[in-house]
Structure formats: structure tokens, C-alpha cells
Amino acid sequence: MTLDLKPRKRIGLVAHDNKKSDLIEWARYNRGMLAAHDLVATGTTGTMLQRELDLPVTCLQSGPLGGDLQVGAMIADGSIDFLVFFWDPLEPQPHDTDVKSLLRIAVVWNIPVACDRASADFMISSPLMTGSYERTVPDYTAHNDRELPGVETVDAAEAHYWADASDASDQTDQTDLASPVGEPNADSGADSAARGQLDSSAEPLPGEARS
């Protein structure tokens, strides 16, 4: 399946704190090109772009507050065609999992992604930015239609579990019956005779007659 991208595209703009100045400088240099497209950005970055470019920018939440997730959701919905994401490779982020999710979802839906200034320069200067483009949308029908464990499967697994537990209990009961408690010891008679001999050979107490 393909999606026809019009000449006016929807561009997502995201930058980590240490990369915001790079994105603002790049955007200022390419202001004329960006003005021909619809811009969406995470909170702080969007506010800075509005001030520097004097262009309308749809501002989402700040990245750590869910802005990256919002951009990712828009990509999944087909609302963003192109992503410029200047992320910081040297500084850990409190929302690292969101960053990875955003980069992953961009690949899942096959949209162009520029993660540094050189890549952004090459992409925005492409003739495809000002013309129509048929973007291939991956077909995930097989993934969506895959068989999932249902109630019947769970019930069958539970039945097997209790059947195994019952078999184990029966085996334990049979073992107990084969070795009953209180079975007479074969050596008990010999032990009684030996105790009797010891008692008969013992010295009598004073005043006691030997039998």
C-alpha cells in the first residue's frame, strides 16, 4: 500500500536541550523552505521556533511530559510525513524510553527521519520535499490478524495443570499405602530376648532375693 504525500507536508520537529540551538539555527537557515509546510514540534522547541521563525507551529507537550509520545502517535495516525529529531547521543534523558519509541515508530511506518544537521540538509534540499511522493506504507495485516491465546486455550492449559496435580497426588497416596505406619519390625523378637537376658543377669538390689 502507498500513501500519496502532497507537496505541502507535515514536518515534526524535536530537539533535546543540548541540540535545540542546532535545530533553531538550521530552521532559521531553511525558513523559506519550512514556510511551505505545516510544522509540529514538542513544547519548548516549538515555542522557540515560533519566536525565531515567526511561523505558525503546532506545539505539543514538552518531550519529558509526553511530547515525544504525542509525535509518535501522530506518525502512527499518518498525521506527520517527515521527522527532524536532533537527539543528544551524549546526555542521558529522563524519557529515554520515549525517545527510543519515537525513533522506532518512525521506522515502523517508514517515514523520513533526520537525526542530525547533515541528514536534515540532504533531506530538505531533496526535490521530493516540494513535490508529490508515494510513500510505501508497510502492510501489518498479518500481525493484526494473528491468532491470540483465547479463553478456550487458557481453560485447556488449566485443565492439564489440575490433571497433572491429581496424578501426582495419586502416586503419593499409593506410596503411603505400600509402606504403612506401625508395621512390625522383623527384629523385634530378637531384641526382646536380648533385653530379657540382660535383666536376668543383673545384680539384685539389697534385700532383694535372686529369683
Biotite code that builds the C-alpha atoms (Angstrom):
import biotite.structure as struc

atoms = struc.array([
    struc.Atom([0.000, 0.000, 0.000], chain_id="A", res_id=1, res_name="MET", atom_name="CA", element="C"),
    struc.Atom([1.207, 3.523, -0.728], chain_id="A", res_id=2, res_name="THR", atom_name="CA", element="C"),
    struc.Atom([0.314, 6.940, 0.640], chain_id="A", res_id=3, res_name="LEU", atom_name="CA", element="C"),
    struc.Atom([0.438, 9.952, -1.629], chain_id="A", res_id=4, res_name="ASP", atom_name="CA", element="C"),
    struc.Atom([2.289, 12.816, 0.081], chain_id="A", res_id=5, res_name="LEU", atom_name="CA", element="C"),
    struc.Atom([1.321, 16.219, -1.219], chain_id="A", res_id=6, res_name="LYS", atom_name="CA", element="C"),
    struc.Atom([3.838, 18.985, -1.915], chain_id="A", res_id=7, res_name="PRO", atom_name="CA", element="C"),
    struc.Atom([2.830, 20.617, 1.390], chain_id="A", res_id=8, res_name="ARG", atom_name="CA", element="C"),
    struc.Atom([3.977, 18.179, 4.051], chain_id="A", res_id=9, res_name="LYS", atom_name="CA", element="C"),
    struc.Atom([3.603, 17.942, 7.805], chain_id="A", res_id=10, res_name="ARG", atom_name="CA", element="C"),
    struc.Atom([7.005, 18.115, 9.471], chain_id="A", res_id=11, res_name="ILE", atom_name="CA", element="C"),
    struc.Atom([7.680, 17.083, 13.059], chain_id="A", res_id=12, res_name="GLY", atom_name="CA", element="C"),
    struc.Atom([10.473, 18.988, 14.814], chain_id="A", res_id=13, res_name="LEU", atom_name="CA", element="C"),
    struc.Atom([12.047, 17.698, 18.039], chain_id="A", res_id=14, res_name="VAL", atom_name="CA", element="C"),
    struc.Atom([15.350, 18.553, 19.739], chain_id="A", res_id=15, res_name="ALA", atom_name="CA", element="C"),
    struc.Atom([16.936, 17.736, 23.072], chain_id="A", res_id=16, res_name="HIS", atom_name="CA", element="C"),
    struc.Atom([18.176, 20.609, 25.207], chain_id="A", res_id=17, res_name="ASP", atom_name="CA", element="C"),
    struc.Atom([21.797, 20.447, 24.031], chain_id="A", res_id=18, res_name="ASN", atom_name="CA", element="C"),
    struc.Atom([20.641, 20.269, 20.412], chain_id="A", res_id=19, res_name="LYS", atom_name="CA", element="C"),
    struc.Atom([17.994, 22.999, 20.435], chain_id="A", res_id=20, res_name="LYS", atom_name="CA", element="C"),
    struc.Atom([20.427, 25.688, 19.260], chain_id="A", res_id=21, res_name="SER", atom_name="CA", element="C"),
    struc.Atom([21.447, 23.472, 16.312], chain_id="A", res_id=22, res_name="ASP", atom_name="CA", element="C"),
    struc.Atom([17.810, 22.952, 15.311], chain_id="A", res_id=23, res_name="LEU", atom_name="CA", element="C"),
    struc.Atom([16.962, 26.651, 15.640], chain_id="A", res_id=24, res_name="ILE", atom_name="CA", element="C"),
    struc.Atom([19.969, 27.623, 13.508], chain_id="A", res_id=25, res_name="GLU", atom_name="CA", element="C"),
    struc.Atom([19.079, 25.000, 10.896], chain_id="A", res_id=26, res_name="TRP", atom_name="CA", element="C"),
    struc.Atom([15.439, 26.087, 10.853], chain_id="A", res_id=27, res_name="ALA", atom_name="CA", element="C"),
    struc.Atom([16.383, 29.760, 10.540], chain_id="A", res_id=28, res_name="ARG", atom_name="CA", element="C"),
    struc.Atom([18.624, 28.960, 7.548], chain_id="A", res_id=29, res_name="TYR", atom_name="CA", element="C"),
    struc.Atom([15.832, 26.918, 5.902], chain_id="A", res_id=30, res_name="ASN", atom_name="CA", element="C"),
    struc.Atom([12.970, 29.213, 6.920], chain_id="A", res_id=31, res_name="ARG", atom_name="CA", element="C"),
    struc.Atom([11.832, 29.772, 3.333], chain_id="A", res_id=32, res_name="GLY", atom_name="CA", element="C"),
    struc.Atom([11.510, 26.039, 2.738], chain_id="A", res_id=33, res_name="MET", atom_name="CA", element="C"),
    struc.Atom([9.824, 25.360, 6.089], chain_id="A", res_id=34, res_name="LEU", atom_name="CA", element="C"),
    struc.Atom([7.263, 28.094, 5.464], chain_id="A", res_id=35, res_name="ALA", atom_name="CA", element="C"),
    struc.Atom([5.813, 25.971, 2.667], chain_id="A", res_id=36, res_name="ALA", atom_name="CA", element="C"),
    struc.Atom([4.972, 23.143, 5.076], chain_id="A", res_id=37, res_name="HIS", atom_name="CA", element="C"),
    struc.Atom([2.962, 22.561, 8.250], chain_id="A", res_id=38, res_name="ASP", atom_name="CA", element="C"),
    struc.Atom([5.158, 22.423, 11.352], chain_id="A", res_id=39, res_name="LEU", atom_name="CA", element="C"),
    struc.Atom([4.584, 20.406, 14.524], chain_id="A", res_id=40, res_name="VAL", atom_name="CA", element="C"),
    struc.Atom([7.000, 20.496, 17.454], chain_id="A", res_id=41, res_name="ALA", atom_name="CA", element="C"),
    struc.Atom([7.338, 19.455, 21.077], chain_id="A", res_id=42, res_name="THR", atom_name="CA", element="C"),
    struc.Atom([6.695, 22.138, 23.721], chain_id="A", res_id=43, res_name="GLY", atom_name="CA", element="C"),
    struc.Atom([9.867, 24.143, 24.352], chain_id="A", res_id=44, res_name="THR", atom_name="CA", element="C"),
    struc.Atom([11.271, 23.569, 20.868], chain_id="A", res_id=45, res_name="THR", atom_name="CA", element="C"),
    struc.Atom([8.007, 24.708, 19.291], chain_id="A", res_id=46, res_name="GLY", atom_name="CA", element="C"),
    struc.Atom([7.915, 27.900, 21.353], chain_id="A", res_id=47, res_name="THR", atom_name="CA", element="C"),
    struc.Atom([11.481, 28.750, 20.327], chain_id="A", res_id=48, res_name="MET", atom_name="CA", element="C"),
    struc.Atom([10.728, 28.064, 16.657], chain_id="A", res_id=49, res_name="LEU", atom_name="CA", element="C"),
    struc.Atom([7.661, 30.288, 16.704], chain_id="A", res_id=50, res_name="GLN", atom_name="CA", element="C"),
    struc.Atom([9.688, 33.139, 18.172], chain_id="A", res_id=51, res_name="ARG", atom_name="CA", element="C"),
    struc.Atom([12.690, 32.732, 15.862], chain_id="A", res_id=52, res_name="GLU", atom_name="CA", element="C"),
    struc.Atom([10.899, 31.985, 12.589], chain_id="A", res_id=53, res_name="LEU", atom_name="CA", element="C"),
    struc.Atom([7.690, 33.951, 13.061], chain_id="A", res_id=54, res_name="ASP", atom_name="CA", element="C"),
    struc.Atom([5.833, 30.981, 11.560], chain_id="A", res_id=55, res_name="LEU", atom_name="CA", element="C"),
    struc.Atom([2.836, 29.035, 12.880], chain_id="A", res_id=56, res_name="PRO", atom_name="CA", element="C"),
    struc.Atom([3.909, 25.939, 14.768], chain_id="A", res_id=57, res_name="VAL", atom_name="CA", element="C"),
    struc.Atom([1.610, 23.406, 16.428], chain_id="A", res_id=58, res_name="THR", atom_name="CA", element="C"),
    struc.Atom([3.121, 22.955, 19.897], chain_id="A", res_id=59, res_name="CYS", atom_name="CA", element="C"),
    struc.Atom([2.658, 19.682, 21.756], chain_id="A", res_id=60, res_name="LEU", atom_name="CA", element="C"),
    struc.Atom([3.764, 18.800, 25.279], chain_id="A", res_id=61, res_name="GLN", atom_name="CA", element="C"),
    struc.Atom([7.406, 19.019, 26.255], chain_id="A", res_id=62, res_name="SER", atom_name="CA", element="C"),
    struc.Atom([9.307, 15.828, 25.462], chain_id="A", res_id=63, res_name="GLY", atom_name="CA", element="C"),
    struc.Atom([9.700, 14.590, 29.063], chain_id="A", res_id=64, res_name="PRO", atom_name="CA", element="C"),
    struc.Atom([5.993, 15.313, 29.655], chain_id="A", res_id=65, res_name="LEU", atom_name="CA", element="C"),
    struc.Atom([4.820, 13.148, 26.770], chain_id="A", res_id=66, res_name="GLY", atom_name="CA", element="C"),
    struc.Atom([5.576, 15.264, 23.707], chain_id="A", res_id=67, res_name="GLY", atom_name="CA", element="C"),
    struc.Atom([7.680, 12.544, 22.065], chain_id="A", res_id=68, res_name="ASP", atom_name="CA", element="C"),
    struc.Atom([4.833, 10.084, 22.564], chain_id="A", res_id=69, res_name="LEU", atom_name="CA", element="C"),
    struc.Atom([2.397, 12.556, 21.004], chain_id="A", res_id=70, res_name="GLN", atom_name="CA", element="C"),
    struc.Atom([4.615, 12.890, 17.939], chain_id="A", res_id=71, res_name="VAL", atom_name="CA", element="C"),
    struc.Atom([4.856, 9.106, 17.737], chain_id="A", res_id=72, res_name="GLY", atom_name="CA", element="C"),
    struc.Atom([1.063, 8.793, 17.898], chain_id="A", res_id=73, res_name="ALA", atom_name="CA", element="C"),
    struc.Atom([0.710, 11.319, 15.066], chain_id="A", res_id=74, res_name="MET", atom_name="CA", element="C"),
    struc.Atom([3.157, 9.291, 12.970], chain_id="A", res_id=75, res_name="ILE", atom_name="CA", element="C"),
    struc.Atom([1.131, 6.130, 13.609], chain_id="A", res_id=76, res_name="ALA", atom_name="CA", element="C"),
    struc.Atom([-2.047, 8.003, 12.605], chain_id="A", res_id=77, res_name="ASP", atom_name="CA", element="C"),
    struc.Atom([-0.445, 9.294, 9.403], chain_id="A", res_id=78, res_name="GLY", atom_name="CA", element="C"),
    struc.Atom([-0.505, 12.907, 10.611], chain_id="A", res_id=79, res_name="SER", atom_name="CA", element="C"),
    struc.Atom([3.250, 13.512, 10.264], chain_id="A", res_id=80, res_name="ILE", atom_name="CA", element="C"),
    struc.Atom([5.119, 12.916, 6.986], chain_id="A", res_id=81, res_name="ASP", atom_name="CA", element="C"),
    struc.Atom([8.666, 13.885, 7.915], chain_id="A", res_id=82, res_name="PHE", atom_name="CA", element="C"),
    struc.Atom([10.571, 13.956, 11.206], chain_id="A", res_id=83, res_name="LEU", atom_name="CA", element="C"),
    struc.Atom([13.547, 16.097, 12.172], chain_id="A", res_id=84, res_name="VAL", atom_name="CA", element="C"),
    struc.Atom([14.764, 14.836, 15.537], chain_id="A", res_id=85, res_name="PHE", atom_name="CA", element="C"),
    struc.Atom([18.044, 16.248, 16.826], chain_id="A", res_id=86, res_name="PHE", atom_name="CA", element="C"),
    struc.Atom([18.639, 13.925, 19.774], chain_id="A", res_id=87, res_name="TRP", atom_name="CA", element="C"),
    struc.Atom([21.615, 14.108, 22.104], chain_id="A", res_id=88, res_name="ASP", atom_name="CA", element="C"),
    struc.Atom([23.830, 10.976, 21.921], chain_id="A", res_id=89, res_name="PRO", atom_name="CA", element="C"),
    struc.Atom([25.978, 12.018, 24.907], chain_id="A", res_id=90, res_name="LEU", atom_name="CA", element="C"),
    struc.Atom([23.425, 13.028, 27.521], chain_id="A", res_id=91, res_name="GLU", atom_name="CA", element="C"),
    struc.Atom([21.013, 10.607, 29.233], chain_id="A", res_id=92, res_name="PRO", atom_name="CA", element="C"),
    struc.Atom([17.393, 11.712, 29.137], chain_id="A", res_id=93, res_name="GLN", atom_name="CA", element="C"),
    struc.Atom([14.697, 11.186, 31.797], chain_id="A", res_id=94, res_name="PRO", atom_name="CA", element="C"),
    struc.Atom([12.433, 9.929, 28.997], chain_id="A", res_id=95, res_name="HIS", atom_name="CA", element="C"),
    struc.Atom([14.904, 7.690, 27.145], chain_id="A", res_id=96, res_name="ASP", atom_name="CA", element="C"),
    struc.Atom([12.225, 5.063, 26.610], chain_id="A", res_id=97, res_name="THR", atom_name="CA", element="C"),
    struc.Atom([10.041, 7.655, 24.846], chain_id="A", res_id=98, res_name="ASP", atom_name="CA", element="C"),
    struc.Atom([12.963, 8.663, 22.625], chain_id="A", res_id=99, res_name="VAL", atom_name="CA", element="C"),
    struc.Atom([13.521, 5.056, 21.564], chain_id="A", res_id=100, res_name="LYS", atom_name="CA", element="C"),
    struc.Atom([9.794, 4.606, 20.997], chain_id="A", res_id=101, res_name="SER", atom_name="CA", element="C"),
    struc.Atom([9.648, 7.663, 18.726], chain_id="A", res_id=102, res_name="LEU", atom_name="CA", element="C"),
    struc.Atom([12.603, 6.532, 16.616], chain_id="A", res_id=103, res_name="LEU", atom_name="CA", element="C"),
    struc.Atom([11.165, 3.027, 16.434], chain_id="A", res_id=104, res_name="ARG", atom_name="CA", element="C"),
    struc.Atom([7.680, 4.103, 15.358], chain_id="A", res_id=105, res_name="ILE", atom_name="CA", element="C"),
    struc.Atom([9.151, 6.286, 12.608], chain_id="A", res_id=106, res_name="ALA", atom_name="CA", element="C"),
    struc.Atom([10.835, 3.188, 11.161], chain_id="A", res_id=107, res_name="VAL", atom_name="CA", element="C"),
    struc.Atom([7.708, 1.071, 11.696], chain_id="A", res_id=108, res_name="VAL", atom_name="CA", element="C"),
    struc.Atom([5.696, 3.431, 9.455], chain_id="A", res_id=109, res_name="TRP", atom_name="CA", element="C"),
    struc.Atom([8.518, 4.188, 7.009], chain_id="A", res_id=110, res_name="ASN", atom_name="CA", element="C"),
    struc.Atom([8.710, 7.969, 7.308], chain_id="A", res_id=111, res_name="ILE", atom_name="CA", element="C"),
    struc.Atom([11.861, 10.004, 6.581], chain_id="A", res_id=112, res_name="PRO", atom_name="CA", element="C"),
    struc.Atom([13.874, 10.794, 9.737], chain_id="A", res_id=113, res_name="VAL", atom_name="CA", element="C"),
    struc.Atom([16.782, 13.227, 10.094], chain_id="A", res_id=114, res_name="ALA", atom_name="CA", element="C"),
    struc.Atom([18.676, 12.830, 13.367], chain_id="A", res_id=115, res_name="CYS", atom_name="CA", element="C"),
    struc.Atom([21.462, 15.335, 12.716], chain_id="A", res_id=116, res_name="ASP", atom_name="CA", element="C"),
    struc.Atom([22.023, 18.521, 10.774], chain_id="A", res_id=117, res_name="ARG", atom_name="CA", element="C"),
    struc.Atom([23.759, 16.924, 7.786], chain_id="A", res_id=118, res_name="ALA", atom_name="CA", element="C"),
    struc.Atom([20.909, 14.463, 7.257], chain_id="A", res_id=119, res_name="SER", atom_name="CA", element="C"),
    struc.Atom([18.371, 17.266, 7.602], chain_id="A", res_id=120, res_name="ALA", atom_name="CA", element="C"),
    struc.Atom([20.239, 19.336, 4.982], chain_id="A", res_id=121, res_name="ASP", atom_name="CA", element="C"),
    struc.Atom([20.244, 16.486, 2.483], chain_id="A", res_id=122, res_name="PHE", atom_name="CA", element="C"),
    struc.Atom([16.560, 15.702, 3.033], chain_id="A", res_id=123, res_name="MET", atom_name="CA", element="C"),
    struc.Atom([15.140, 19.201, 2.947], chain_id="A", res_id=124, res_name="ILE", atom_name="CA", element="C"),
    struc.Atom([17.115, 20.030, -0.201], chain_id="A", res_id=125, res_name="SER", atom_name="CA", element="C"),
    struc.Atom([15.707, 16.988, -1.998], chain_id="A", res_id=126, res_name="SER", atom_name="CA", element="C"),
    struc.Atom([13.292, 17.756, -4.871], chain_id="A", res_id=127, res_name="PRO", atom_name="CA", element="C"),
    struc.Atom([10.901, 15.292, -3.188], chain_id="A", res_id=128, res_name="LEU", atom_name="CA", element="C"),
    struc.Atom([10.278, 17.888, -0.470], chain_id="A", res_id=129, res_name="MET", atom_name="CA", element="C"),
    struc.Atom([8.499, 20.205, -2.890], chain_id="A", res_id=130, res_name="THR", atom_name="CA", element="C"),
    struc.Atom([6.731, 17.584, -4.994], chain_id="A", res_id=131, res_name="GLY", atom_name="CA", element="C"),
    struc.Atom([4.364, 14.680, -4.563], chain_id="A", res_id=132, res_name="SER", atom_name="CA", element="C"),
    struc.Atom([5.731, 11.394, -3.292], chain_id="A", res_id=133, res_name="TYR", atom_name="CA", element="C"),
    struc.Atom([4.215, 7.944, -2.945], chain_id="A", res_id=134, res_name="GLU", atom_name="CA", element="C"),
    struc.Atom([5.375, 6.589, 0.398], chain_id="A", res_id=135, res_name="ARG", atom_name="CA", element="C"),
    struc.Atom([5.157, 2.847, 0.863], chain_id="A", res_id=136, res_name="THR", atom_name="CA", element="C"),
    struc.Atom([3.129, 2.019, 3.955], chain_id="A", res_id=137, res_name="VAL", atom_name="CA", element="C"),
    struc.Atom([4.055, -1.386, 5.434], chain_id="A", res_id=138, res_name="PRO", atom_name="CA", element="C"),
    struc.Atom([1.257, -3.942, 5.478], chain_id="A", res_id=139, res_name="ASP", atom_name="CA", element="C"),
    struc.Atom([0.724, -5.220, 9.020], chain_id="A", res_id=140, res_name="TYR", atom_name="CA", element="C"),
    struc.Atom([-2.431, -7.212, 8.247], chain_id="A", res_id=141, res_name="THR", atom_name="CA", element="C"),
    struc.Atom([-0.766, -10.499, 9.188], chain_id="A", res_id=142, res_name="ALA", atom_name="CA", element="C"),
    struc.Atom([0.331, -9.008, 12.517], chain_id="A", res_id=143, res_name="HIS", atom_name="CA", element="C"),
    struc.Atom([-3.122, -7.632, 13.291], chain_id="A", res_id=144, res_name="ASN", atom_name="CA", element="C"),
    struc.Atom([-4.881, -10.875, 12.283], chain_id="A", res_id=145, res_name="ASP", atom_name="CA", element="C"),
    struc.Atom([-2.545, -13.252, 14.135], chain_id="A", res_id=146, res_name="ARG", atom_name="CA", element="C"),
    struc.Atom([-4.133, -15.801, 16.453], chain_id="A", res_id=147, res_name="GLU", atom_name="CA", element="C"),
    struc.Atom([-4.021, -14.861, 20.109], chain_id="A", res_id=148, res_name="LEU", atom_name="CA", element="C"),
    struc.Atom([-4.492, -17.160, 23.122], chain_id="A", res_id=149, res_name="PRO", atom_name="CA", element="C"),
    struc.Atom([-8.201, -17.189, 23.901], chain_id="A", res_id=150, res_name="GLY", atom_name="CA", element="C"),
    struc.Atom([-10.301, -18.334, 26.819], chain_id="A", res_id=151, res_name="VAL", atom_name="CA", element="C"),
    struc.Atom([-10.522, -21.891, 25.463], chain_id="A", res_id=152, res_name="GLU", atom_name="CA", element="C"),
    struc.Atom([-6.738, -22.214, 25.283], chain_id="A", res_id=153, res_name="THR", atom_name="CA", element="C"),
    struc.Atom([-6.354, -20.908, 28.820], chain_id="A", res_id=154, res_name="VAL", atom_name="CA", element="C"),
    struc.Atom([-9.021, -23.315, 30.107], chain_id="A", res_id=155, res_name="ASP", atom_name="CA", element="C"),
    struc.Atom([-7.280, -26.251, 28.415], chain_id="A", res_id=156, res_name="ALA", atom_name="CA", element="C"),
    struc.Atom([-3.956, -25.317, 29.983], chain_id="A", res_id=157, res_name="ALA", atom_name="CA", element="C"),
    struc.Atom([-5.598, -25.033, 33.392], chain_id="A", res_id=158, res_name="GLU", atom_name="CA", element="C"),
    struc.Atom([-7.253, -28.460, 32.940], chain_id="A", res_id=159, res_name="ALA", atom_name="CA", element="C"),
    struc.Atom([-3.880, -30.015, 32.115], chain_id="A", res_id=160, res_name="HIS", atom_name="CA", element="C"),
    struc.Atom([-2.375, -28.402, 35.209], chain_id="A", res_id=161, res_name="TYR", atom_name="CA", element="C"),
    struc.Atom([-5.008, -29.827, 37.548], chain_id="A", res_id=162, res_name="TRP", atom_name="CA", element="C"),
    struc.Atom([-4.822, -33.258, 35.860], chain_id="A", res_id=163, res_name="ALA", atom_name="CA", element="C"),
    struc.Atom([-1.064, -33.375, 36.455], chain_id="A", res_id=164, res_name="ASP", atom_name="CA", element="C"),
    struc.Atom([-1.549, -32.294, 40.066], chain_id="A", res_id=165, res_name="ALA", atom_name="CA", element="C"),
    struc.Atom([-4.147, -35.061, 40.587], chain_id="A", res_id=166, res_name="SER", atom_name="CA", element="C"),
    struc.Atom([-1.820, -37.706, 39.118], chain_id="A", res_id=167, res_name="ASP", atom_name="CA", element="C"),
    struc.Atom([0.985, -36.589, 41.429], chain_id="A", res_id=168, res_name="ALA", atom_name="CA", element="C"),
    struc.Atom([-1.372, -36.799, 44.435], chain_id="A", res_id=169, res_name="SER", atom_name="CA", element="C"),
    struc.Atom([-2.478, -40.352, 43.479], chain_id="A", res_id=170, res_name="ASP", atom_name="CA", element="C"),
    struc.Atom([1.126, -41.504, 43.226], chain_id="A", res_id=171, res_name="GLN", atom_name="CA", element="C"),
    struc.Atom([1.841, -40.123, 46.705], chain_id="A", res_id=172, res_name="THR", atom_name="CA", element="C"),
    struc.Atom([-1.171, -41.957, 48.158], chain_id="A", res_id=173, res_name="ASP", atom_name="CA", element="C"),
    struc.Atom([-0.076, -45.272, 46.605], chain_id="A", res_id=174, res_name="GLN", atom_name="CA", element="C"),
    struc.Atom([3.410, -44.889, 48.092], chain_id="A", res_id=175, res_name="THR", atom_name="CA", element="C"),
    struc.Atom([1.936, -44.307, 51.554], chain_id="A", res_id=176, res_name="ASP", atom_name="CA", element="C"),
    struc.Atom([-0.244, -47.436, 51.253], chain_id="A", res_id=177, res_name="LEU", atom_name="CA", element="C"),
    struc.Atom([2.745, -49.579, 50.231], chain_id="A", res_id=178, res_name="ALA", atom_name="CA", element="C"),
    struc.Atom([4.625, -48.601, 53.415], chain_id="A", res_id=179, res_name="SER", atom_name="CA", element="C"),
    struc.Atom([2.023, -48.459, 56.271], chain_id="A", res_id=180, res_name="PRO", atom_name="CA", element="C"),
    struc.Atom([2.961, -46.782, 59.503], chain_id="A", res_id=181, res_name="VAL", atom_name="CA", element="C"),
    struc.Atom([3.374, -49.172, 62.504], chain_id="A", res_id=182, res_name="GLY", atom_name="CA", element="C"),
    struc.Atom([4.422, -52.297, 60.539], chain_id="A", res_id=183, res_name="GLU", atom_name="CA", element="C"),
    struc.Atom([6.058, -54.737, 62.987], chain_id="A", res_id=184, res_name="PRO", atom_name="CA", element="C"),
    struc.Atom([9.830, -54.912, 62.819], chain_id="A", res_id=185, res_name="ASN", atom_name="CA", element="C"),
    struc.Atom([11.260, -58.347, 61.961], chain_id="A", res_id=186, res_name="ALA", atom_name="CA", element="C"),
    struc.Atom([13.990, -57.886, 64.557], chain_id="A", res_id=187, res_name="ASP", atom_name="CA", element="C"),
    struc.Atom([11.624, -57.029, 67.430], chain_id="A", res_id=188, res_name="SER", atom_name="CA", element="C"),
    struc.Atom([11.572, -60.604, 68.783], chain_id="A", res_id=189, res_name="GLY", atom_name="CA", element="C"),
    struc.Atom([15.349, -60.889, 68.939], chain_id="A", res_id=190, res_name="ALA", atom_name="CA", element="C"),
    struc.Atom([15.566, -57.530, 70.650], chain_id="A", res_id=191, res_name="ASP", atom_name="CA", element="C"),
    struc.Atom([13.072, -58.646, 73.342], chain_id="A", res_id=192, res_name="SER", atom_name="CA", element="C"),
    struc.Atom([15.038, -61.838, 74.052], chain_id="A", res_id=193, res_name="ALA", atom_name="CA", element="C"),
    struc.Atom([18.290, -59.919, 74.417], chain_id="A", res_id=194, res_name="ALA", atom_name="CA", element="C"),
    struc.Atom([16.678, -57.487, 76.845], chain_id="A", res_id=195, res_name="ARG", atom_name="CA", element="C"),
    struc.Atom([15.387, -60.429, 78.871], chain_id="A", res_id=196, res_name="GLY", atom_name="CA", element="C"),
    struc.Atom([18.858, -61.941, 79.204], chain_id="A", res_id=197, res_name="GLN", atom_name="CA", element="C"),
    struc.Atom([20.282, -58.649, 80.382], chain_id="A", res_id=198, res_name="LEU", atom_name="CA", element="C"),
    struc.Atom([17.550, -58.289, 83.026], chain_id="A", res_id=199, res_name="ASP", atom_name="CA", element="C"),
    struc.Atom([18.123, -61.823, 84.385], chain_id="A", res_id=200, res_name="SER", atom_name="CA", element="C"),
    struc.Atom([21.896, -61.327, 84.776], chain_id="A", res_id=201, res_name="SER", atom_name="CA", element="C"),
    struc.Atom([21.619, -58.058, 86.666], chain_id="A", res_id=202, res_name="ALA", atom_name="CA", element="C"),
    struc.Atom([22.713, -57.982, 90.373], chain_id="A", res_id=203, res_name="GLU", atom_name="CA", element="C"),
    struc.Atom([19.740, -57.889, 92.812], chain_id="A", res_id=204, res_name="PRO", atom_name="CA", element="C"),
    struc.Atom([19.243, -54.872, 94.998], chain_id="A", res_id=205, res_name="LEU", atom_name="CA", element="C"),
    struc.Atom([19.936, -55.172, 98.775], chain_id="A", res_id=206, res_name="PRO", atom_name="CA", element="C"),
    struc.Atom([17.153, -57.117, 100.486], chain_id="A", res_id=207, res_name="GLY", atom_name="CA", element="C"),
    struc.Atom([16.008, -58.493, 97.228], chain_id="A", res_id=208, res_name="GLU", atom_name="CA", element="C"),
    struc.Atom([16.171, -62.248, 96.604], chain_id="A", res_id=209, res_name="ALA", atom_name="CA", element="C"),
    struc.Atom([17.542, -63.527, 93.357], chain_id="A", res_id=210, res_name="ARG", atom_name="CA", element="C"),
    struc.Atom([14.869, -65.453, 91.533], chain_id="A", res_id=211, res_name="SER", atom_name="CA", element="C"),
])
